[in-house]
Amino acid sequence: MKLLLVGNPNAGKSTLFNALTGGHAKVGNWHGVTVGAKEGRAKLSGGAVTVCDLPGIYSLESLSMEEKFTRDYLAAHASDPVLFVAECSALERSLPLLSAMRAEGRKLFLILTKRKQFERAGGALNIDLLSERLGVPAAVIDGRNRKQVKDLRARIGLFLRAPAPRLREEALHTAGAYTQAQAKLSRLDEWLCNPFFCIPLFLGILVGIFYFTFAPAMAGDFLKGKIEFLFCDLLAGKAEGISSPVLRSFLQNGILNGLGSVLCFLPQIGMLFLALILMEESGFLSRLAMLTDGAFSKAGLNGRAVFSLLMGFGCTAAAILTTRGLDDKRIQRRTILCLPYISCSAKLPVFLTLAASFFANPFAAVLLLYALGVGISFAVALFLKGEEQPPFIMELAPLQIPDPIFVLKSLCFQIKQFIIKTATVILAFFLLSWLLSSFDFAFRFTEVEGSMLARLCAGLKYLFAPIGCCDWKIAYAALSGLVAKENIAGLLAVFYGEFPFSAASAFAFACFVLTCSPCVSAIAATARELGWKRALLYAAVQTGSALLFSYLVYFALQGGAIYLLCAVALFAALLLVRNHKVEKVRRTRRKFFKRFHR
């Protein structure tokens, strides 16, 4: 038997799931945070039970992708009891779904959330009378209050052992008398719903975050330098006294220099995640989605895609999974194709490594690369734009001050995931690379140019020769990014220390990293949503086009800018002509069918 968490989007299901199971399911203020069935074990008064967190749903007749998943899952687990989670202020909207599920004979326990926000808005709640009128057990819970969660566990244990009560249908018409609140926008909300205030504010926040994170002498740069000194100078310097050349190379090149070159970016990655978490939890992103829907719809997307694209700055794989919350499969495919061009946190170490080789202040270079990625993402969306999009409907999450404990837990979880990835996948790749680059086929310790890796990868040196990098080590580092983008920064540090080619080559190489296929995890996430055939095709096309793009960038920087501008103008004209033709065909088709039906 499973205990199913069901309710409208943004009702607090994932927060409750984490509280009951001690898990770390993603929570947020938008549709599509939960994209599949998440399971965990919860200890109740009568023993342990499996709790299943399902994507939000408004109705059993809903048609969006994630709501279809929930509907099918409920049909496959018709006998399992349900914890029906609803916001206090949105209870009346949730009651039809509650009634439909009870009509199927399900055993229900109603859990109301966000009581403080509801009461601050002028609402009043009588939970005992509401439970009596509905004929189902009910409770009010704050998922972050340990005492309330402990009491709820005891009540759920009793609920599972008790028979299902009968639902009183008249309650659906009277429940509103026991939950009342006036819906009104605060002065702050009015400002944040104004595009001339909200969008410039968002852009200003982004620039401020980037400056505080990357600019010299700021907190991010200061902490990065301290960690880099610890691994690459202090610990690697201590290893210099080891007499055995194999052991010394193993510690310096196989572990310390590689790991240090990746872990030193942990403070800056943490700052970016902190900014994303604060914007999510405050409700700011839902207003941004509403205001950007017009611009996104012109690119063949909709406002809800802003959540996936912004999450792409953190992790491309996680962002791809959230696209299941989009309303249309075509929009989902376009969004997934756009996401690899949004610079994830794993690309950040590569950009900073390349920029630090030529700029005393890498802030401007990194900001340019991030902006370039966003521009390319929208250009791809425009190129793929097809038919008119369905109307965009989304409820605004309430504005709130993020809970410090929750923000700290979420940030620690992201940092822990980065450290685990570095200490497992990335370290294993560094050790394999060290082994292959330190020994020849007779397994004799040798210089890198006489190693097994040099022999195996010799043919790759021509891959980046058009950008002035005729070296197999550059190509090997670039291809290692398919495993994890952090590998590129680590291998550049191990092989070269500083990037040995020109600034133009460095920027062209950074453009390749920006636009190439994402890591294996992101490809697997794409396969989960669209199938392996599409996922591998997308990865191949993105990598091939990234190579061509890096060649064009290098060509422009070497004096061919005028030709590149002509190519960009030609591409823009192609987009305009293509969209015009699509619209013209649509108009002709509609008139044809109108005449046909007459």
C-alpha positions as CSV (number, residue, x, y, z in Angstrom):
1,M,0.0,0.0,0.0
2,K,1.1,3.5,-0.8
3,L,0.0,6.9,0.6
4,L,-0.5,9.3,-2.3
5,L,0.0,13.0,-2.0
6,V,-2.5,14.7,-4.4
7,G,-3.6,18.3,-4.9
8,N,-3.4,21.4,-7.0
9,P,0.0,22.8,-8.1
10,N,1.8,25.0,-5.6
11,A,-0.3,23.6,-2.7
12,G,2.7,22.4,-0.7
13,K,2.8,18.7,-1.5
14,S,6.6,18.5,-1.9
15,T,7.2,20.4,1.3
16,L,4.9,17.9,3.1
17,F,6.6,15.0,1.4
18,N,10.0,16.2,2.6
19,A,8.7,16.7,6.1
20,L,7.2,13.2,6.3
21,T,10.0,11.3,4.7
22,G,13.1,13.4,5.5
23,G,13.7,13.6,1.7
24,H,15.0,16.4,-0.5
25,A,12.3,16.7,-3.2
26,K,12.5,19.9,-5.2
27,V,9.9,22.5,-4.1
28,G,9.0,25.8,-5.7
29,N,6.3,28.2,-6.6
30,W,5.3,27.0,-10.1
31,H,3.7,24.2,-12.1
32,G,6.1,21.4,-13.0
33,V,8.3,21.3,-9.9
34,T,7.3,17.7,-9.4
35,V,7.6,16.0,-12.7
36,G,7.2,12.3,-11.7
37,A,6.2,10.1,-8.8
38,K,8.7,10.6,-6.0
39,E,8.6,8.0,-3.3
40,G,10.0,7.8,0.3
41,R,9.4,6.0,3.5
42,A,7.6,7.7,6.4
43,K,7.4,6.5,10.0
44,L,3.9,6.7,11.3
45,S,2.3,5.7,14.5
46,G,1.2,2.3,13.1
47,G,4.5,1.6,11.3
48,A,6.3,2.7,8.1
49,V,4.5,3.4,4.9
50,T,5.6,4.5,1.4
51,V,4.6,8.1,0.6
52,C,4.3,9.0,-3.1
53,D,4.4,12.7,-4.2
54,L,2.5,13.2,-7.5
55,P,2.6,16.2,-9.8
56,G,-0.1,18.9,-9.2
57,I,-3.4,18.4,-10.9
58,Y,-6.5,20.6,-11.1
59,S,-9.0,18.0,-12.5
60,L,-9.2,14.4,-13.4
61,E,-10.0,15.5,-16.9
62,S,-6.8,17.7,-17.2
63,L,-4.8,17.4,-20.4
64,S,-1.3,18.8,-19.7
65,M,1.5,16.3,-19.7
66,E,2.2,16.1,-16.0
67,E,-1.5,16.0,-15.1
68,K,-2.0,13.1,-17.5
69,F,0.8,11.3,-15.6
70,T,-1.0,11.9,-12.2
71,R,-4.3,10.8,-13.6
72,D,-2.9,7.6,-15.0
73,Y,-1.0,6.9,-11.7
74,L,-4.2,7.4,-9.7
75,A,-6.0,5.0,-12.0
76,A,-3.3,2.4,-11.5
77,H,-3.4,2.8,-7.7
78,A,-7.2,3.0,-7.2
79,S,-7.2,1.4,-3.8
80,D,-4.4,3.4,-2.2
81,P,-5.4,6.2,0.4
82,V,-4.8,9.8,-0.5
83,L,-3.5,12.8,1.4
84,F,-5.3,15.6,-0.4
85,V,-3.3,18.8,0.0
86,A,-4.9,22.2,-0.6
87,E,-4.1,25.8,0.2
88,C,-6.4,27.5,2.7
89,S,-7.0,30.3,0.3
90,A,-7.7,28.0,-2.6
91,L,-9.9,25.4,-0.9
92,E,-13.1,26.1,-2.9
93,R,-11.2,25.6,-6.2
94,S,-9.8,22.3,-4.9
95,L,-13.2,20.9,-3.7
96,P,-14.4,19.7,-7.2
97,L,-11.2,17.5,-7.5
98,L,-11.8,16.3,-3.9
99,S,-15.4,15.4,-4.8
100,A,-14.4,13.6,-8.0
101,M,-11.8,11.5,-6.1
102,R,-14.2,10.7,-3.3
103,A,-16.9,9.7,-5.8
104,E,-14.4,7.0,-7.0
105,G,-14.6,5.6,-3.5
106,R,-11.1,6.7,-2.4
107,K,-10.1,7.1,1.2
108,L,-9.1,10.8,1.7
109,F,-7.4,12.9,4.4
110,L,-7.6,16.7,3.7
111,I,-4.5,18.7,4.7
112,L,-4.6,22.5,4.5
113,T,-1.4,24.5,4.1
114,K,-0.3,28.1,4.1
115,R,-2.6,29.2,7.0
116,K,-0.5,32.2,8.0
117,Q,-0.6,33.7,4.5
118,F,-4.4,33.1,4.4
119,E,-5.0,34.7,7.8
120,R,-2.8,37.7,6.9
121,A,-5.1,38.3,3.9
122,G,-8.1,38.4,6.2
123,G,-9.2,34.8,6.1
124,A,-10.8,32.8,8.8
125,L,-10.8,29.0,9.2
126,N,-12.8,26.6,11.3
127,I,-11.1,23.3,10.7
128,D,-13.3,21.1,12.9
129,L,-16.5,22.4,11.4
130,L,-15.0,22.0,7.9
131,S,-14.1,18.4,8.6
132,E,-17.6,17.7,9.9
133,R,-19.3,19.2,6.9
134,L,-17.0,17.5,4.4
135,G,-17.2,14.1,6.1
136,V,-13.4,13.6,5.8
137,P,-10.7,14.0,8.4
138,A,-8.9,17.3,8.0
139,A,-5.8,19.0,9.5
140,V,-3.9,22.3,9.1
141,I,-0.2,21.8,8.8
142,D,3.0,23.8,8.4
143,G,5.4,21.3,6.8
144,R,8.4,23.1,8.4
145,N,7.0,22.9,12.0
146,R,8.4,19.7,13.6
147,K,5.7,19.5,16.3
148,Q,2.9,19.8,13.8
149,V,4.5,17.2,11.6
150,K,4.9,14.8,14.5
151,D,1.2,15.2,15.4
152,L,0.2,14.7,11.8
153,R,2.1,11.4,11.6
154,A,0.0,10.1,14.5
155,R,-3.2,11.3,12.9
156,I,-2.3,9.7,9.5
157,G,-1.6,6.4,11.3
158,L,-5.1,6.5,12.8
159,F,-6.6,7.5,9.4
160,L,-5.0,4.5,7.7
161,R,-6.5,2.1,10.2
162,A,-10.0,3.7,10.1
163,P,-12.7,2.9,7.6
164,A,-13.4,5.5,4.9
165,P,-16.2,8.0,5.9
166,R,-19.0,9.0,3.5
167,L,-18.6,12.3,1.7
168,R,-21.4,14.8,2.1
169,E,-22.0,16.4,-1.2
170,E,-23.7,19.5,0.2
171,A,-20.4,20.4,1.8
172,L,-19.1,21.4,-1.5
173,H,-21.5,24.4,-1.5
174,T,-21.1,25.4,2.1
175,A,-17.3,25.0,2.7
176,G,-16.7,28.5,1.5
177,A,-18.5,29.8,4.6
178,Y,-15.7,28.4,6.7
179,T,-12.8,29.6,4.6
180,Q,-12.9,33.2,3.6
181,A,-10.4,35.7,2.3
182,Q,-10.3,38.7,0.1
183,A,-8.1,38.5,-2.9
184,K,-6.3,41.7,-3.4
185,L,-2.9,42.9,-4.6
186,S,-0.5,44.5,-2.1
187,R,1.3,47.7,-3.1
188,L,4.5,45.6,-3.7
189,D,2.6,43.2,-5.8
190,E,1.3,46.0,-8.0
191,W,4.9,47.2,-8.6
192,L,6.1,43.6,-9.3
193,C,3.3,43.1,-11.8
194,N,4.3,46.2,-13.7
195,P,6.7,45.2,-16.6
196,F,8.5,48.6,-16.5
197,F,9.5,47.9,-12.9
198,C,9.8,44.1,-12.6
199,I,11.9,43.4,-15.7
200,P,14.5,46.1,-15.1
201,L,14.6,45.0,-11.5
202,F,15.3,41.4,-12.6
203,L,18.1,42.5,-15.0
204,G,19.6,44.6,-12.2
205,I,19.5,41.7,-9.8
206,L,21.2,39.5,-12.3
207,V,24.0,42.0,-12.9
208,G,24.4,42.6,-9.2
209,I,24.6,38.8,-8.6
210,F,27.2,38.4,-11.3
211,Y,29.3,41.3,-10.0
212,F,29.2,40.1,-6.4
213,T,30.1,36.6,-7.5
214,F,32.8,37.2,-10.2
215,A,34.3,40.6,-9.9
216,P,37.8,40.8,-8.4
217,A,38.0,41.4,-4.6
218,M,34.3,40.4,-4.2
219,A,33.2,37.6,-2.0
220,G,33.1,34.9,-4.7
221,D,36.5,35.7,-6.1
222,F,38.0,36.0,-2.6
223,L,36.7,32.6,-1.5
224,K,37.7,31.0,-4.9
225,G,41.3,32.2,-4.4
226,K,41.5,30.7,-0.9
227,I,40.3,27.2,-2.0
228,E,42.6,27.3,-5.0
229,F,45.5,28.2,-2.8
230,L,44.7,25.3,-0.4
231,F,44.7,22.7,-3.1
232,C,46.9,23.9,-5.9
233,D,49.6,25.7,-3.8
234,L,49.7,24.5,-0.3
235,L,48.8,20.8,-0.6
236,A,50.4,20.4,-4.1
237,G,53.5,22.1,-2.7
238,K,53.7,19.7,0.2
239,A,53.5,16.8,-2.3
240,E,56.6,18.3,-4.1
241,G,58.8,16.7,-1.5
242,I,57.8,13.1,-2.3
243,S,60.7,11.2,-3.8
244,S,58.7,8.8,-5.9
245,P,57.9,10.6,-9.3
246,V,54.9,8.3,-9.8
247,L,53.3,9.0,-6.4
248,R,54.2,12.7,-6.7
249,S,52.5,12.9,-10.1
250,F,49.5,10.9,-8.9
251,L,48.9,13.3,-6.0
252,Q,49.7,16.6,-7.8
253,N,48.2,15.9,-11.3
254,G,45.8,13.1,-10.6
255,I,44.1,14.5,-7.5
256,L,45.1,17.9,-6.1
257,N,45.4,20.1,-9.2
258,G,42.3,18.6,-10.9
259,L,40.1,18.7,-7.9
260,G,41.4,22.1,-6.8
261,S,40.6,23.6,-10.2
262,V,37.0,22.4,-9.9
263,L,36.3,22.8,-6.1
264,C,37.7,26.4,-6.1
265,F,34.5,27.4,-8.0
266,L,32.2,26.0,-5.3
267,P,31.6,29.4,-3.5
268,Q,30.6,31.1,-6.8
269,I,28.3,28.2,-7.8
270,G,26.8,28.3,-4.3
271,M,26.1,32.1,-4.7
272,L,24.3,31.5,-8.0
273,F,22.2,28.8,-6.5
274,L,21.4,31.0,-3.5
275,A,20.1,33.7,-5.8
276,L,17.9,31.2,-7.7
277,I,16.5,29.8,-4.5
278,L,15.6,33.2,-3.1
279,M,13.9,34.3,-6.3
280,E,11.9,31.0,-6.4
281,E,10.8,31.0,-2.8
282,S,9.9,34.7,-2.7
283,G,7.3,34.3,-5.5
284,F,9.2,36.7,-7.7
285,L,9.7,34.2,-10.6
286,S,5.9,33.6,-11.1
287,R,5.4,37.3,-11.7
288,L,8.4,37.4,-14.1
289,A,6.8,34.4,-16.0
290,M,3.5,36.3,-16.3
291,L,5.3,39.5,-17.6
292,T,7.6,37.7,-20.1
293,D,4.8,35.5,-21.6
294,G,4.3,38.0,-24.5
295,A,8.0,37.9,-25.5
296,F,8.3,34.2,-25.0
297,S,5.1,33.5,-27.1
298,K,6.7,35.4,-30.0
299,A,9.6,32.9,-29.8
300,G,7.3,29.9,-29.8
301,L,7.4,29.3,-26.0
302,N,5.3,30.7,-23.2
303,G,5.8,32.3,-19.8
304,R,6.0,29.0,-18.0
305,A,9.2,28.2,-19.9
306,V,11.0,31.0,-17.9
307,F,11.1,28.6,-14.9
308,S,12.9,25.9,-16.9
309,L,15.2,28.4,-18.6
310,L,16.2,30.0,-15.3
311,M,16.7,26.6,-13.7
312,G,19.1,25.9,-16.6
313,F,21.5,28.4,-15.0
314,G,21.8,25.8,-12.2
315,C,21.5,22.4,-13.9
316,T,20.5,21.6,-17.4
317,A,19.4,18.0,-16.6
318,A,17.1,19.2,-13.8
319,A,15.7,22.0,-16.0
320,I,14.9,19.5,-18.8
321,L,12.9,17.4,-16.4
322,T,10.8,20.5,-15.3
323,T,9.7,20.9,-18.9
324,R,7.1,18.2,-18.3
325,G,5.1,21.0,-16.5
326,L,4.6,22.8,-19.9
327,D,1.2,22.5,-21.5
328,D,2.2,21.4,-25.0
329,K,4.6,18.7,-26.3
330,R,5.8,21.1,-29.1
331,I,6.7,23.8,-26.5
332,Q,8.5,21.2,-24.4
333,R,10.6,20.1,-27.4
334,R,11.5,23.7,-28.2
335,T,12.4,24.5,-24.6
336,I,14.6,21.4,-24.4
337,L,16.4,22.4,-27.6
338,C,17.0,25.9,-26.1
339,L,18.3,24.7,-22.7
340,P,21.8,23.6,-23.7
341,Y,22.6,27.2,-24.6
342,I,21.8,28.5,-21.2
343,S,25.1,28.3,-19.2
344,C,24.7,25.9,-16.3
345,S,26.8,26.0,-13.2
346,A,29.1,23.3,-14.6
347,K,30.2,25.6,-17.5
348,L,31.1,28.3,-15.0
349,P,34.5,26.8,-14.1
350,V,35.5,26.5,-17.8
351,F,34.5,30.1,-18.5
352,L,36.5,31.4,-15.5
353,T,39.5,29.3,-16.3
354,L,39.7,30.6,-19.9
355,A,38.9,34.2,-18.9
356,A,41.5,34.2,-16.1
357,S,44.2,33.4,-18.6
358,F,43.7,36.8,-20.4
359,F,41.7,39.2,-18.2
360,A,42.6,40.6,-14.8
361,N,38.8,41.1,-14.4
362,P,36.9,38.1,-15.8
363,F,33.5,39.6,-14.8
364,A,32.8,41.2,-18.2
365,A,33.9,38.2,-20.2
366,V,31.8,35.8,-18.2
367,L,28.8,38.1,-18.4
368,L,29.2,38.3,-22.1
369,L,29.2,34.5,-22.5
370,Y,26.1,34.2,-20.3
371,A,24.3,36.9,-22.4
372,L,25.5,35.3,-25.6
373,G,24.0,31.9,-24.5
374,V,20.6,33.5,-23.7
375,G,20.6,35.2,-27.1
376,I,21.4,32.0,-29.0
377,S,18.7,30.2,-27.0
378,F,16.1,32.7,-28.2
379,A,17.4,32.6,-31.7
380,V,17.0,28.8,-31.7
381,A,13.4,29.2,-30.3
382,L,12.6,31.7,-33.1
383,F,14.0,29.3,-35.8
384,L,11.9,26.5,-34.5
385,K,8.7,28.5,-34.0
386,G,5.7,26.8,-35.5
387,E,2.0,27.1,-34.9
388,E,0.2,29.5,-32.6
389,Q,0.5,28.6,-28.9
390,P,-2.3,27.7,-26.5
391,P,-3.3,30.5,-24.1
392,F,-1.0,30.9,-21.1
393,I,-2.7,30.4,-17.7
394,M,-0.9,30.5,-14.4
395,E,-1.7,31.4,-10.8
396,L,0.6,33.9,-9.1
397,A,2.4,32.4,-6.1
398,P,2.1,34.5,-3.0
399,L,4.8,37.0,-2.2
400,Q,6.7,35.9,0.9
401,I,9.9,36.3,2.8
402,P,11.8,33.1,2.2
403,D,12.2,30.9,5.2
404,P,15.9,31.1,6.2
405,I,16.0,27.5,7.4
406,F,14.5,26.1,4.2
407,V,16.8,28.3,2.1
408,L,19.8,27.1,4.0
409,K,18.8,23.4,3.7
410,S,18.2,23.8,-0.1
411,L,21.5,25.5,-0.6
412,C,23.4,22.9,1.5
413,F,21.7,20.2,-0.6
414,Q,22.9,21.7,-3.9
415,I,26.4,22.2,-2.5
416,K,26.5,18.6,-1.2
417,Q,25.4,17.4,-4.7
418,F,28.2,19.3,-6.3
419,I,30.8,18.0,-3.9
420,I,29.5,14.4,-4.3
421,K,29.7,14.7,-8.1
422,T,33.2,16.1,-7.8
423,A,34.4,13.4,-5.4
424,T,33.0,10.6,-7.6
425,V,32.4,11.1,-11.3
426,I,34.9,13.9,-11.8
427,L,37.6,12.4,-9.6
428,A,37.2,9.0,-11.3
429,F,37.6,10.7,-14.7
430,F,40.7,12.6,-13.5
431,L,42.3,9.5,-12.2
432,L,41.6,7.6,-15.5
433,S,43.0,10.6,-17.5
434,W,46.1,10.7,-15.3
435,L,46.7,6.9,-15.7
436,L,46.4,7.1,-19.5
437,S,48.5,10.3,-19.8
438,S,51.3,9.1,-17.5
439,F,52.1,5.7,-18.9
440,D,52.8,4.2,-22.3
441,F,51.5,1.0,-23.7
442,A,54.4,-0.9,-22.0
443,F,53.1,0.7,-18.7
444,R,56.3,2.7,-18.3
445,F,56.0,6.1,-16.6
446,T,56.5,8.8,-19.2
447,E,55.8,12.3,-20.3
448,V,52.3,13.1,-21.5
449,E,53.3,13.3,-25.2
450,G,54.6,9.7,-25.1
451,S,51.6,8.3,-23.2
452,M,48.8,6.0,-24.2
453,L,46.4,9.0,-24.2
454,A,48.6,10.9,-26.7
455,R,48.7,7.9,-29.1
456,L,44.9,7.3,-28.8
457,C,43.9,10.9,-29.3
458,A,46.5,12.0,-31.8
459,G,44.0,12.3,-34.6
460,L,41.8,14.7,-32.6
461,K,44.3,17.6,-32.8
462,Y,42.8,18.7,-36.1
463,L,39.3,19.1,-34.5
464,F,40.2,22.6,-33.1
465,A,43.0,23.5,-35.5
466,P,40.7,26.0,-37.3
467,I,40.6,28.1,-34.1
468,G,44.3,28.0,-33.6
469,C,44.4,25.1,-31.1
470,C,46.1,22.3,-33.0
471,D,46.6,20.1,-30.0
472,W,45.0,16.8,-29.1
473,K,44.9,17.8,-25.4
474,I,42.4,20.6,-26.1
475,A,40.2,18.2,-28.1
476,Y,40.3,15.6,-25.3
477,A,39.4,18.2,-22.7
478,A,36.5,19.4,-24.8
479,L,35.1,15.9,-25.4
480,S,35.5,15.1,-21.7
481,G,32.7,17.7,-21.2
482,L,30.2,15.2,-22.4
483,V,30.8,13.3,-19.1
484,A,30.7,16.5,-17.0
485,K,31.5,20.0,-18.1
486,E,33.7,20.5,-14.9
487,N,36.2,18.0,-16.4
488,I,37.2,20.6,-19.0
489,A,38.4,23.1,-16.4
490,G,40.2,20.3,-14.5
491,L,42.0,18.9,-17.5
492,L,43.1,22.4,-18.8
493,A,44.6,23.0,-15.3
494,V,46.4,19.6,-15.3
495,F,47.7,19.8,-18.9
496,Y,48.5,23.5,-19.2
497,G,48.1,25.4,-16.0
498,E,47.1,28.5,-18.1
499,F,45.5,28.4,-21.5
500,P,48.5,28.4,-23.9
501,F,46.9,29.8,-27.0
502,S,45.7,33.3,-28.0
503,A,42.8,35.2,-26.5
504,A,40.8,34.7,-29.8
505,S,41.3,31.0,-29.5
506,A,40.2,31.0,-25.9
507,F,37.0,32.9,-26.7
508,A,36.2,30.6,-29.6
509,F,36.8,27.6,-27.4
510,A,34.5,29.1,-24.8
511,C,31.9,29.5,-27.4
512,F,32.2,25.8,-28.3
513,V,31.7,24.9,-24.6
514,L,28.7,27.3,-24.5
515,T,26.9,25.8,-27.4
516,C,27.9,22.1,-27.5
517,S,25.8,19.2,-26.3
518,P,25.2,19.1,-22.5
519,C,26.6,16.4,-20.3
520,V,25.5,12.7,-20.2
521,S,23.0,13.4,-17.4
522,A,21.2,16.1,-19.5
523,I,21.2,13.8,-22.5
524,A,19.6,11.0,-20.3
525,A,17.0,13.6,-19.1
526,T,16.2,14.5,-22.7
527,A,15.8,10.8,-23.5
528,R,13.4,10.3,-20.6
529,E,11.2,13.1,-21.9
530,L,11.5,12.7,-25.7
531,G,13.1,9.3,-26.3
532,W,16.7,8.2,-27.0
533,K,16.5,8.7,-30.7
534,R,15.7,12.4,-30.4
535,A,18.1,12.8,-27.5
536,L,21.1,11.4,-29.4
537,L,20.1,13.4,-32.6
538,Y,19.9,16.6,-30.6
539,A,23.3,16.0,-29.0
540,A,25.0,15.2,-32.3
541,V,23.5,18.3,-34.0
542,Q,24.4,20.6,-31.1
543,T,28.0,19.4,-31.0
544,G,28.5,19.7,-34.7
545,S,26.9,23.2,-34.9
546,A,29.0,24.2,-31.8
547,L,32.2,23.3,-33.8
548,L,31.1,25.4,-36.7
549,F,30.1,28.3,-34.4
550,S,33.5,28.3,-32.8
551,Y,35.2,28.4,-36.2
552,L,33.0,31.4,-37.2
553,V,33.8,33.2,-33.9
554,Y,37.5,32.8,-34.4
555,F,37.3,33.9,-38.1
556,A,35.4,37.0,-37.0
557,L,38.0,37.8,-34.3
558,Q,40.8,37.4,-36.7
559,G,39.4,40.1,-39.1
560,G,36.4,38.6,-40.7
561,A,33.8,40.4,-38.7
562,I,32.2,42.1,-41.7
563,Y,31.5,38.7,-43.3
564,L,30.1,37.3,-40.0
565,L,27.7,40.3,-39.7
566,C,26.5,39.5,-43.2
567,A,25.9,35.9,-42.3
568,V,24.0,37.0,-39.2
569,A,21.9,39.4,-41.2
570,L,21.1,36.6,-43.7
571,F,20.1,34.2,-40.9
572,A,17.8,36.9,-39.5
573,A,16.2,37.5,-42.9
574,L,15.7,33.7,-43.2
575,L,13.8,33.7,-39.9
576,L,11.5,36.5,-41.0
577,V,10.8,34.9,-44.3
578,R,10.2,31.5,-42.7
579,N,7.7,32.9,-40.1
580,H,5.9,34.9,-42.8
581,K,5.5,31.8,-45.0
582,V,4.1,29.8,-42.1
583,E,1.6,32.5,-41.3
584,K,0.6,32.8,-44.9
585,V,0.0,29.1,-45.2
586,R,-2.2,29.1,-42.1
587,R,-4.4,31.9,-43.4
588,T,-4.9,30.1,-46.8
589,R,-5.6,26.8,-45.0
590,R,-8.3,28.4,-42.8
591,K,-10.0,30.0,-45.7
592,F,-9.9,26.8,-47.7
593,F,-11.6,24.8,-44.9
594,K,-14.2,27.5,-44.5
595,R,-15.1,27.3,-48.2
596,F,-15.1,23.5,-48.0
597,H,-17.6,23.3,-45.2
598,R,-19.9,25.6,-46.9
